[in-house]
Structure formats: structure tokens, C-alpha cells
Amino acid sequence: MTVSEFKSSLGGAEPPQGTSDLLRALWHDAKGDWHGSHNIAQEIETLDGSWVHAYLHRKEGDESNAGYWYTRAGRRFPKISLQEEWEELVSFFLQRP
């Protein structure tokens, strides 16, 4: 699946079948369901889960909490737009097996 195909799936009622939890979190975020996305992300106790969690708190406007999660993810606080980071996350996770 490509980022474009993933974006196209946002017109549906559910994320594409077989989508990872990380991508499901990003799908719900893009649909405007921040809380649903956050509920998924906070249950993923990996570096990748921390990255998505960080992005969500950055989007929420809680830079302090986002900074904590970026550190847990082993990443620097990004200097790109939220949309660019969302696309980077989606692209990264789509390339994972």
C-alpha cells in the first residue's frame, strides 16, 4: 500500500484490513478522532509507539509531553509541519513488514 492509497482509505468507515495498530492510530487521527488514536498509541509500548504518541501530543499542543515521548522514541522534536510528520510516519510504517 502507498501513502496515497492509505490517504484514499480515509473516505471509508474503517481502516484497511490488516493495518497495523500504529497505522490504525494514524488513520483515526487523520479522521479527526484524536482520542481514539491516542488510546491505540498509548497501548503500544515500543519506540515506534512512542513516536506516534509523541506526534499526537505535539498535535494536541502539549509540547512538553510530546518532548518526553520523542525522547522515549529516540527522536528529536521535529521541525516539520504536523502534516509532513504524519506522512513521514505513515510512509515509515507502510514500509515495515
Biopython code that builds the backbone (N, CA, C, O; Angstrom):
import numpy as np
from Bio.PDB.StructureBuilder import StructureBuilder

atoms = [
    (1, "MET", "N", (0.853, -1.177, 0.000)),
    (1, "MET", "CA", (0.000, 0.000, 0.000)),
    (1, "MET", "C", (0.899, 1.240, 0.000)),
    (1, "MET", "O", (1.941, 1.259, 0.656)),
    (2, "THR", "N", (0.492, 2.264, -0.733)),
    (2, "THR", "CA", (1.222, 3.526, -0.783)),
    (2, "THR", "C", (0.579, 4.533, 0.171)),
    (2, "THR", "O", (-0.523, 4.317, 0.676)),
    (3, "VAL", "N", (1.288, 5.628, 0.404)),
    (3, "VAL", "CA", (0.726, 6.691, 1.238)),
    (3, "VAL", "C", (-0.555, 7.219, 0.586)),
    (3, "VAL", "O", (-1.533, 7.494, 1.282)),
    (4, "SER", "N", (-0.556, 7.361, -0.728)),
    (4, "SER", "CA", (-1.756, 7.841, -1.438)),
    (4, "SER", "C", (-2.932, 6.890, -1.244)),
    (4, "SER", "O", (-4.058, 7.329, -1.011)),
    (5, "GLU", "N", (-2.675, 5.605, -1.338)),
    (5, "GLU", "CA", (-3.744, 4.619, -1.132)),
    (5, "GLU", "C", (-4.237, 4.669, 0.314)),
    (5, "GLU", "O", (-5.435, 4.550, 0.569)),
    (6, "PHE", "N", (-3.313, 4.846, 1.256)),
    (6, "PHE", "CA", (-3.701, 4.948, 2.659)),
    (6, "PHE", "C", (-4.582, 6.182, 2.860)),
    (6, "PHE", "O", (-5.602, 6.116, 3.547)),
    (7, "LYS", "N", (-4.185, 7.308, 2.257)),
    (7, "LYS", "CA", (-4.997, 8.527, 2.353)),
    (7, "LYS", "C", (-6.379, 8.307, 1.745)),
    (7, "LYS", "O", (-7.381, 8.776, 2.285)),
    (8, "SER", "N", (-6.430, 7.597, 0.628)),
    (8, "SER", "CA", (-7.725, 7.327, -0.019)),
    (8, "SER", "C", (-8.637, 6.511, 0.878)),
    (8, "SER", "O", (-9.859, 6.646, 0.809)),
    (9, "SER", "N", (-8.054, 5.664, 1.722)),
    (9, "SER", "CA", (-8.867, 4.840, 2.624)),
    (9, "SER", "C", (-9.574, 5.670, 3.686)),
    (9, "SER", "O", (-10.477, 5.174, 4.360)),
    (10, "LEU", "N", (-9.172, 6.928, 3.843)),
    (10, "LEU", "CA", (-9.795, 7.791, 4.846)),
    (10, "LEU", "C", (-11.247, 8.104, 4.504)),
    (10, "LEU", "O", (-12.003, 8.580, 5.351)),
    (11, "GLY", "N", (-11.633, 7.836, 3.262)),
    (11, "GLY", "CA", (-13.029, 8.025, 2.872)),
    (11, "GLY", "C", (-13.928, 6.917, 3.378)),
    (11, "GLY", "O", (-15.152, 7.043, 3.330)),
    (12, "GLY", "N", (-13.351, 5.846, 3.856)),
    (12, "GLY", "CA", (-14.125, 4.717, 4.356)),
    (12, "GLY", "C", (-14.454, 4.850, 5.832)),
    (12, "GLY", "O", (-14.036, 5.792, 6.506)),
    (13, "ALA", "N", (-15.215, 3.879, 6.310)),
    (13, "ALA", "CA", (-15.641, 3.882, 7.713)),
    (13, "ALA", "C", (-14.649, 3.184, 8.637)),
    (13, "ALA", "O", (-14.678, 3.380, 9.851)),
    (14, "GLU", "N", (-13.775, 2.372, 8.056)),
    (14, "GLU", "CA", (-12.802, 1.603, 8.844)),
    (14, "GLU", "C", (-11.453, 1.646, 8.143)),
    (14, "GLU", "O", (-11.385, 1.804, 6.924)),
    (15, "PRO", "N", (-10.369, 1.504, 8.923)),
    (15, "PRO", "CA", (-9.051, 1.425, 8.280)),
    (15, "PRO", "C", (-8.948, 0.173, 7.417)),
    (15, "PRO", "O", (-9.699, -0.784, 7.610)),
    (16, "PRO", "N", (-8.027, 0.179, 6.475)),
    (16, "PRO", "CA", (-7.866, -1.001, 5.616)),
    (16, "PRO", "C", (-7.606, -2.257, 6.451)),
    (16, "PRO", "O", (-6.905, -2.214, 7.461)),
    (17, "GLN", "N", (-8.178, -3.358, 6.015)),
    (17, "GLN", "CA", (-8.000, -4.639, 6.713)),
    (17, "GLN", "C", (-6.525, -5.008, 6.756)),
    (17, "GLN", "O", (-5.806, -4.838, 5.771)),
    (18, "GLY", "N", (-6.083, -5.507, 7.888)),
    (18, "GLY", "CA", (-4.706, -5.927, 8.063)),
    (18, "GLY", "C", (-3.761, -4.797, 8.427)),
    (18, "GLY", "O", (-2.549, -4.998, 8.505)),
    (19, "THR", "N", (-4.309, -3.603, 8.652)),
    (19, "THR", "CA", (-3.491, -2.454, 9.016)),
    (19, "THR", "C", (-2.937, -2.642, 10.419)),
    (19, "THR", "O", (-3.648, -3.078, 11.325)),
    (20, "SER", "N", (-1.652, -2.310, 10.594)),
    (20, "SER", "CA", (-1.027, -2.419, 11.918)),
    (20, "SER", "C", (-1.682, -1.444, 12.895)),
    (20, "SER", "O", (-2.344, -0.491, 12.486)),
    (21, "ASP", "N", (-1.491, -1.692, 14.178)),
    (21, "ASP", "CA", (-2.043, -0.794, 15.193)),
    (21, "ASP", "C", (-1.491, 0.623, 15.044)),
    (21, "ASP", "O", (-2.219, 1.595, 15.248)),
    (22, "LEU", "N", (-0.219, 0.746, 14.691)),
    (22, "LEU", "CA", (0.372, 2.070, 14.512)),
    (22, "LEU", "C", (-0.319, 2.826, 13.373)),
    (22, "LEU", "O", (-0.631, 4.010, 13.505)),
    (23, "LEU", "N", (-0.551, 2.141, 12.273)),
    (23, "LEU", "CA", (-1.251, 2.777, 11.154)),
    (23, "LEU", "C", (-2.721, 3.025, 11.473)),
    (23, "LEU", "O", (-3.296, 4.016, 11.023)),
    (24, "ARG", "N", (-3.328, 2.135, 12.243)),
    (24, "ARG", "CA", (-4.717, 2.378, 12.676)),
    (24, "ARG", "C", (-4.797, 3.655, 13.498)),
    (24, "ARG", "O", (-5.727, 4.444, 13.329)),
    (25, "ALA", "N", (-3.830, 3.866, 14.386)),
    (25, "ALA", "CA", (-3.797, 5.087, 15.200)),
    (25, "ALA", "C", (-3.695, 6.316, 14.302)),
    (25, "ALA", "O", (-4.397, 7.305, 14.517)),
    (26, "LEU", "N", (-2.829, 6.257, 13.306)),
    (26, "LEU", "CA", (-2.663, 7.394, 12.394)),
    (26, "LEU", "C", (-3.897, 7.585, 11.515)),
    (26, "LEU", "O", (-4.248, 8.716, 11.177)),
    (27, "TRP", "N", (-4.548, 6.503, 11.148)),
    (27, "TRP", "CA", (-5.774, 6.576, 10.355)),
    (27, "TRP", "C", (-6.859, 7.303, 11.163)),
    (27, "TRP", "O", (-7.515, 8.210, 10.651)),
    (28, "HIS", "N", (-7.040, 6.903, 12.413)),
    (28, "HIS", "CA", (-8.054, 7.552, 13.260)),
    (28, "HIS", "C", (-7.715, 9.021, 13.489)),
    (28, "HIS", "O", (-8.607, 9.870, 13.510)),
    (29, "ASP", "N", (-6.446, 9.318, 13.659)),
    (29, "ASP", "CA", (-6.039, 10.715, 13.816)),
    (29, "ASP", "C", (-6.441, 11.525, 12.589)),
    (29, "ASP", "O", (-7.008, 12.610, 12.720)),
    (30, "ALA", "N", (-6.151, 11.008, 11.404)),
    (30, "ALA", "CA", (-6.473, 11.727, 10.174)),
    (30, "ALA", "C", (-7.979, 11.898, 9.987)),
    (30, "ALA", "O", (-8.421, 12.816, 9.297)),
    (31, "LYS", "N", (-8.756, 11.021, 10.594)),
    (31, "LYS", "CA", (-10.224, 11.114, 10.520)),
    (31, "LYS", "C", (-10.776, 12.083, 11.570)),
    (31, "LYS", "O", (-11.985, 12.300, 11.644)),
    (32, "GLY", "N", (-9.880, 12.666, 12.385)),
    (32, "GLY", "CA", (-10.321, 13.621, 13.396)),
    (32, "GLY", "C", (-10.617, 12.992, 14.745)),
    (32, "GLY", "O", (-11.163, 13.651, 15.630)),
    (33, "ASP", "N", (-10.267, 11.740, 14.911)),
    (33, "ASP", "CA", (-10.517, 11.024, 16.173)),
    (33, "ASP", "C", (-9.222, 10.959, 16.985)),
    (33, "ASP", "O", (-8.611, 9.898, 17.110)),
    (34, "TRP", "N", (-8.809, 12.113, 17.538)),
    (34, "TRP", "CA", (-7.567, 12.182, 18.290)),
    (34, "TRP", "C", (-7.609, 11.224, 19.478)),
    (34, "TRP", "O", (-6.642, 10.506, 19.733)),
    (35, "HIS", "N", (-8.710, 11.210, 20.194)),
    (35, "HIS", "CA", (-8.800, 10.360, 21.391)),
    (35, "HIS", "C", (-8.715, 8.880, 21.041)),
    (35, "HIS", "O", (-8.024, 8.125, 21.725)),
    (36, "GLY", "N", (-9.401, 8.457, 19.992)),
    (36, "GLY", "CA", (-9.310, 7.064, 19.566)),
    (36, "GLY", "C", (-7.890, 6.712, 19.158)),
    (36, "GLY", "O", (-7.387, 5.634, 19.477)),
    (37, "SER", "N", (-7.253, 7.630, 18.452)),
    (37, "SER", "CA", (-5.875, 7.431, 18.031)),
    (37, "SER", "C", (-4.950, 7.331, 19.238)),
    (37, "SER", "O", (-4.091, 6.451, 19.300)),
    (38, "HIS", "N", (-5.127, 8.223, 20.182)),
    (38, "HIS", "CA", (-4.299, 8.233, 21.388)),
    (38, "HIS", "C", (-4.497, 6.951, 22.193)),
    (38, "HIS", "O", (-3.533, 6.398, 22.722)),
    (39, "ASN", "N", (-5.731, 6.478, 22.288)),
    (39, "ASN", "CA", (-5.996, 5.236, 23.028)),
    (39, "ASN", "C", (-5.234, 4.061, 22.431)),
    (39, "ASN", "O", (-4.735, 3.202, 23.159)),
    (40, "ILE", "N", (-5.146, 4.025, 21.110)),
    (40, "ILE", "CA", (-4.390, 2.952, 20.446)),
    (40, "ILE", "C", (-2.899, 3.134, 20.708)),
    (40, "ILE", "O", (-2.220, 2.193, 21.121)),
    (41, "ALA", "N", (-2.390, 4.337, 20.471)),
    (41, "ALA", "CA", (-0.950, 4.600, 20.558)),
    (41, "ALA", "C", (-0.403, 4.367, 21.960)),
    (41, "ALA", "O", (0.696, 3.835, 22.115)),
    (42, "GLN", "N", (-1.149, 4.756, 22.970)),
    (42, "GLN", "CA", (-0.603, 4.642, 24.321)),
    (42, "GLN", "C", (-0.494, 3.197, 24.789)),
    (42, "GLN", "O", (0.150, 2.926, 25.803)),
    (43, "GLU", "N", (-1.107, 2.276, 24.075)),
    (43, "GLU", "CA", (-1.010, 0.854, 24.414)),
    (43, "GLU", "C", (0.178, 0.165, 23.734)),
    (43, "GLU", "O", (0.476, -0.993, 24.026)),
    (44, "ILE", "N", (0.856, 0.878, 22.827)),
    (44, "ILE", "CA", (1.967, 0.296, 22.073)),
    (44, "ILE", "C", (3.267, 0.726, 22.738)),
    (44, "ILE", "O", (3.740, 1.844, 22.529)),
    (45, "GLU", "N", (3.828, -0.147, 23.521)),
    (45, "GLU", "CA", (4.994, 0.189, 24.333)),
    (45, "GLU", "C", (6.297, -0.165, 23.614)),
    (45, "GLU", "O", (7.095, -0.972, 24.092)),
    (46, "THR", "N", (6.486, 0.463, 22.452)),
    (46, "THR", "CA", (7.699, 0.288, 21.654)),
    (46, "THR", "C", (8.216, 1.674, 21.289)),
    (46, "THR", "O", (7.548, 2.677, 21.537)),
    (47, "LEU", "N", (9.408, 1.724, 20.698)),
    (47, "LEU", "CA", (9.931, 3.005, 20.222)),
    (47, "LEU", "C", (8.991, 3.618, 19.183)),
    (47, "LEU", "O", (8.750, 4.825, 19.188)),
    (48, "ASP", "N", (8.463, 2.770, 18.291)),
    (48, "ASP", "CA", (7.536, 3.262, 17.265)),
    (48, "ASP", "C", (6.246, 3.789, 17.888)),
    (48, "ASP", "O", (5.728, 4.822, 17.466)),
    (49, "GLY", "N", (5.731, 3.084, 18.886)),
    (49, "GLY", "CA", (4.538, 3.548, 19.583)),
    (49, "GLY", "C", (4.785, 4.882, 20.264)),
    (49, "GLY", "O", (3.914, 5.751, 20.277)),
    (50, "SER", "N", (5.966, 5.043, 20.826)),
    (50, "SER", "CA", (6.325, 6.312, 21.471)),
    (50, "SER", "C", (6.394, 7.439, 20.448)),
    (50, "SER", "O", (6.036, 8.577, 20.748)),
    (51, "TRP", "N", (6.858, 7.121, 19.230)),
    (51, "TRP", "CA", (6.923, 8.139, 18.179)),
    (51, "TRP", "C", (5.516, 8.621, 17.812)),
    (51, "TRP", "O", (5.280, 9.826, 17.716)),
    (52, "VAL", "N", (4.597, 7.700, 17.609)),
    (52, "VAL", "CA", (3.223, 8.091, 17.287)),
    (52, "VAL", "C", (2.609, 8.856, 18.459)),
    (52, "VAL", "O", (1.916, 9.854, 18.261)),
    (53, "HIS", "N", (2.865, 8.387, 19.668)),
    (53, "HIS", "CA", (2.362, 9.040, 20.876)),
    (53, "HIS", "C", (2.894, 10.479, 20.939)),
    (53, "HIS", "O", (2.150, 11.406, 21.260)),
    (54, "ALA", "N", (4.182, 10.658, 20.631)),
    (54, "ALA", "CA", (4.790, 11.988, 20.630)),
    (54, "ALA", "C", (4.110, 12.895, 19.614)),
    (54, "ALA", "O", (3.754, 14.033, 19.922)),
    (55, "TYR", "N", (3.932, 12.381, 18.400)),
    (55, "TYR", "CA", (3.265, 13.154, 17.347)),
    (55, "TYR", "C", (1.876, 13.610, 17.814)),
    (55, "TYR", "O", (1.491, 14.760, 17.605)),
    (56, "LEU", "N", (1.139, 12.707, 18.441)),
    (56, "LEU", "CA", (-0.216, 13.051, 18.876)),
    (56, "LEU", "C", (-0.216, 14.153, 19.931)),
    (56, "LEU", "O", (-1.070, 15.039, 19.898)),
    (57, "HIS", "N", (0.727, 14.109, 20.861)),
    (57, "HIS", "CA", (0.792, 15.173, 21.868)),
    (57, "HIS", "C", (1.284, 16.481, 21.257)),
    (57, "HIS", "O", (0.883, 17.562, 21.691)),
    (58, "ARG", "N", (2.149, 16.385, 20.251)),
    (58, "ARG", "CA", (2.548, 17.588, 19.523)),
    (58, "ARG", "C", (1.335, 18.195, 18.829)),
    (58, "ARG", "O", (1.141, 19.410, 18.861)),
    (59, "LYS", "N", (0.533, 17.364, 18.213)),
    (59, "LYS", "CA", (-0.675, 17.845, 17.532)),
    (59, "LYS", "C", (-1.646, 18.467, 18.527)),
    (59, "LYS", "O", (-2.308, 19.461, 18.232)),
    (60, "GLU", "N", (-1.717, 17.869, 19.699)),
    (60, "GLU", "CA", (-2.595, 18.378, 20.762)),
    (60, "GLU", "C", (-2.125, 19.751, 21.256)),
    (60, "GLU", "O", (-2.907, 20.509, 21.829)),
    (61, "GLY", "N", (-0.851, 20.062, 21.031)),
    (61, "GLY", "CA", (-0.297, 21.327, 21.502)),
    (61, "GLY", "C", (0.442, 21.210, 22.825)),
    (61, "GLY", "O", (0.856, 22.216, 23.401)),
    (62, "ASP", "N", (0.607, 19.985, 23.307)),
    (62, "ASP", "CA", (1.293, 19.728, 24.572)),
    (62, "ASP", "C", (2.764, 19.410, 24.269)),
    (62, "ASP", "O", (3.170, 18.247, 24.263)),
    (63, "GLU", "N", (3.552, 20.462, 24.018)),
    (63, "GLU", "CA", (4.933, 20.268, 23.593)),
    (63, "GLU", "C", (5.794, 19.601, 24.660)),
    (63, "GLU", "O", (6.704, 18.841, 24.329)),
    (64, "SER", "N", (5.524, 19.870, 25.921)),
    (64, "SER", "CA", (6.305, 19.249, 26.994)),
    (64, "SER", "C", (6.111, 17.733, 26.987)),
    (64, "SER", "O", (7.080, 16.974, 27.024)),
    (65, "ASN", "N", (4.860, 17.305, 26.938)),
    (65, "ASN", "CA", (4.559, 15.875, 26.907)),
    (65, "ASN", "C", (5.071, 15.252, 25.609)),
    (65, "ASN", "O", (5.601, 14.141, 25.612)),
    (66, "ALA", "N", (4.909, 15.971, 24.509)),
    (66, "ALA", "CA", (5.424, 15.473, 23.220)),
    (66, "ALA", "C", (6.928, 15.279, 23.305)),
    (66, "ALA", "O", (7.450, 14.269, 22.833)),
    (67, "GLY", "N", (7.631, 16.238, 23.902)),
    (67, "GLY", "CA", (9.077, 16.134, 24.041)),
    (67, "GLY", "C", (9.493, 14.893, 24.811)),
    (67, "GLY", "O", (10.466, 14.225, 24.460)),
    (68, "TYR", "N", (8.749, 14.595, 25.862)),
    (68, "TYR", "CA", (9.018, 13.383, 26.649)),
    (68, "TYR", "C", (8.918, 12.145, 25.762)),
    (68, "TYR", "O", (9.784, 11.271, 25.805)),
    (69, "TRP", "N", (7.837, 12.074, 24.943)),
    (69, "TRP", "CA", (7.617, 10.893, 24.107)),
    (69, "TRP", "C", (8.603, 10.818, 22.948)),
    (69, "TRP", "O", (8.993, 9.723, 22.545)),
    (70, "TYR", "N", (9.014, 11.969, 22.403)),
    (70, "TYR", "CA", (10.053, 11.933, 21.366)),
    (70, "TYR", "C", (11.351, 11.380, 21.954)),
    (70, "TYR", "O", (12.042, 10.590, 21.312)),
    (71, "THR", "N", (11.674, 11.795, 23.166)),
    (71, "THR", "CA", (12.871, 11.272, 23.827)),
    (71, "THR", "C", (12.759, 9.768, 24.017)),
    (71, "THR", "O", (13.713, 9.035, 23.755)),
    (72, "ARG", "N", (11.593, 9.300, 24.473)),
    (72, "ARG", "CA", (11.388, 7.851, 24.645)),
    (72, "ARG", "C", (11.496, 7.113, 23.321)),
    (72, "ARG", "O", (11.898, 5.950, 23.282)),
    (73, "ALA", "N", (11.136, 7.792, 22.235)),
    (73, "ALA", "CA", (11.209, 7.179, 20.903)),
    (73, "ALA", "C", (12.621, 7.250, 20.321)),
    (73, "ALA", "O", (12.891, 6.666, 19.272)),
    (74, "GLY", "N", (13.520, 7.963, 20.998)),
    (74, "GLY", "CA", (14.867, 8.129, 20.486)),
    (74, "GLY", "C", (14.931, 9.085, 19.308)),
    (74, "GLY", "O", (15.778, 8.943, 18.425)),
    (75, "ARG", "N", (14.028, 10.063, 19.299)),
    (75, "ARG", "CA", (13.939, 11.015, 18.184)),
    (75, "ARG", "C", (13.985, 12.447, 18.696)),
    (75, "ARG", "O", (13.648, 12.732, 19.845)),
    (76, "ARG", "N", (14.407, 13.323, 17.822)),
    (76, "ARG", "CA", (14.407, 14.759, 18.136)),
    (76, "ARG", "C", (13.021, 15.341, 17.846)),
    (76, "ARG", "O", (12.275, 14.835, 17.009)),
    (77, "PHE", "N", (12.706, 16.413, 18.561)),
    (77, "PHE", "CA", (11.456, 17.126, 18.300)),
    (77, "PHE", "C", (11.525, 17.651, 16.866)),
    (77, "PHE", "O", (12.472, 18.357, 16.522)),
    (78, "PRO", "N", (10.548, 17.323, 16.028)),
    (78, "PRO", "CA", (10.631, 17.679, 14.601)),
    (78, "PRO", "C", (10.439, 19.172, 14.333)),
    (78, "PRO", "O", (9.793, 19.893, 15.094)),
    (79, "LYS", "N", (11.023, 19.597, 13.230)),
    (79, "LYS", "CA", (10.889, 20.989, 12.791)),
    (79, "LYS", "C", (10.068, 21.058, 11.501)),
    (79, "LYS", "O", (10.119, 22.049, 10.772)),
    (80, "ILE", "N", (9.318, 20.002, 11.235)),
    (80, "ILE", "CA", (8.460, 19.949, 10.054)),
    (80, "ILE", "C", (7.011, 20.134, 10.502)),
    (80, "ILE", "O", (6.709, 20.084, 11.694)),
    (81, "SER", "N", (6.129, 20.347, 9.542)),
    (81, "SER", "CA", (4.716, 20.523, 9.880)),
    (81, "SER", "C", (4.121, 19.209, 10.392)),
    (81, "SER", "O", (4.676, 18.132, 10.178)),
    (82, "LEU", "N", (3.003, 19.324, 11.058)),
    (82, "LEU", "CA", (2.298, 18.126, 11.530)),
    (82, "LEU", "C", (1.910, 17.233, 10.355)),
    (82, "LEU", "O", (2.028, 16.010, 10.440)),
    (83, "GLN", "N", (1.447, 17.835, 9.261)),
    (83, "GLN", "CA", (1.066, 17.051, 8.090)),
    (83, "GLN", "C", (2.260, 16.304, 7.521)),
    (83, "GLN", "O", (2.146, 15.139, 7.139)),
    (84, "GLU", "N", (3.406, 16.975, 7.464)),
    (84, "GLU", "CA", (4.611, 16.314, 6.959)),
    (84, "GLU", "C", (5.028, 15.165, 7.878)),
    (84, "GLU", "O", (5.450, 14.107, 7.411)),
    (85, "GLU", "N", (4.906, 15.382, 9.184)),
    (85, "GLU", "CA", (5.262, 14.302, 10.102)),
    (85, "GLU", "C", (4.285, 13.137, 9.975)),
    (85, "GLU", "O", (4.699, 11.978, 10.006)),
    (86, "TRP", "N", (2.995, 13.431, 9.832)),
    (86, "TRP", "CA", (2.001, 12.369, 9.669)),
    (86, "TRP", "C", (2.361, 11.521, 8.445)),
    (86, "TRP", "O", (2.348, 10.292, 8.504)),
    (87, "GLU", "N", (2.681, 12.195, 7.339)),
    (87, "GLU", "CA", (3.038, 11.464, 6.119)),
    (87, "GLU", "C", (4.330, 10.673, 6.307)),
    (87, "GLU", "O", (4.450, 9.560, 5.795)),
    (88, "GLU", "N", (5.289, 11.229, 7.029)),
    (88, "GLU", "CA", (6.531, 10.505, 7.314)),
    (88, "GLU", "C", (6.243, 9.245, 8.133)),
    (88, "GLU", "O", (6.781, 8.175, 7.851)),
    (89, "LEU", "N", (5.396, 9.384, 9.141)),
    (89, "LEU", "CA", (5.021, 8.238, 9.965)),
    (89, "LEU", "C", (4.332, 7.168, 9.124)),
    (89, "LEU", "O", (4.700, 5.994, 9.181)),
    (90, "VAL", "N", (3.340, 7.572, 8.348)),
    (90, "VAL", "CA", (2.596, 6.615, 7.517)),
    (90, "VAL", "C", (3.543, 5.919, 6.552)),
    (90, "VAL", "O", (3.510, 4.695, 6.427)),
    (91, "SER", "N", (4.375, 6.675, 5.878)),
    (91, "SER", "CA", (5.325, 6.091, 4.921)),
    (91, "SER", "C", (6.254, 5.105, 5.619)),
    (91, "SER", "O", (6.504, 4.014, 5.106)),
    (92, "PHE", "N", (6.763, 5.486, 6.782)),
    (92, "PHE", "CA", (7.675, 4.630, 7.538)),
    (92, "PHE", "C", (7.000, 3.312, 7.907)),
    (92, "PHE", "O", (7.579, 2.241, 7.725)),
    (93, "PHE", "N", (5.780, 3.393, 8.425)),
    (93, "PHE", "CA", (5.106, 2.177, 8.887)),
    (93, "PHE", "C", (4.558, 1.327, 7.738)),
    (93, "PHE", "O", (4.408, 0.115, 7.885)),
    (94, "LEU", "N", (4.264, 1.943, 6.614)),
    (94, "LEU", "CA", (3.837, 1.161, 5.450)),
    (94, "LEU", "C", (4.993, 0.326, 4.894)),
    (94, "LEU", "O", (4.770, -0.715, 4.277)),
    (95, "GLN", "N", (6.201, 0.776, 5.111)),
    (95, "GLN", "CA", (7.361, 0.049, 4.596)),
    (95, "GLN", "C", (7.796, -1.085, 5.517)),
    (95, "GLN", "O", (8.629, -1.910, 5.140)),
    (96, "ARG", "N", (7.238, -1.127, 6.717)),
    (96, "ARG", "CA", (7.585, -2.182, 7.661)),
    (96, "ARG", "C", (6.806, -3.447, 7.353)),
    (96, "ARG", "O", (5.637, -3.375, 6.976)),
    (97, "PRO", "N", (7.439, -4.613, 7.509)),
    (97, "PRO", "CA", (6.702, -5.860, 7.242)),
    (97, "PRO", "C", (5.639, -6.125, 8.291)),
    (97, "PRO", "O", (4.932, -7.130, 8.213)),
]
sb = StructureBuilder()
sb.init_structure("model")
sb.init_model(0)
sb.init_chain("A")
sb.init_seg("    ")
for serial, (resi, resn, name, xyz) in enumerate(atoms, 1):
    if name == "N":
        sb.init_residue(resn, " ", resi, " ")
    sb.init_atom(name, np.array(xyz, "f"), 0.0, 1.0, " ", f" {name:<3s}", serial, name[0])
structure = sb.get_structure()
